[in-house]
Amino acid sequence: MTTVRMKVKGMSCSHCERRVADALKKAGASDSVVSAKDGSATVTFDPDKVSPQQLAQAVRDAGYEVVEVIPT
């Protein structure tokens, strides 16, 4: 498993957090911790099944801006 931290713009509430978490899960993330307060998502995934770019695109498709993807 691999973990990345994404800086996400546009989240303002728990509903936003849930939308991002759901999008990440549908894209193949095995776990995520999303914080509107911090503007971040920490995502755990299997790199053999999904890439960080695909996960970031899922967040964008949900209506949010991914500013940066940082390996942890």
Stockholm file with secondary structure:
# STOCKHOLM 1.0

chainA/1-72         MTTVRMKVKGMSCSHCERRVADALKKAGASDSVVSAKDGSATVTFDPDKVSPQQLAQAVRDAGYEVVEVIPT
#=GR chainA/1-72 SS CEEEEEEEESCCSHHHHHHHHHHHHHHTEEEEEEETTTTEEEEEECTTTCCHHHHHHHHHHTTCEEEEEEEC
#=GC SS_cons        CEEEEEEEESCCSHHHHHHHHHHHHHHTEEEEEEETTTTEEEEEECTTTCCHHHHHHHHHHTTCEEEEEEEC
//
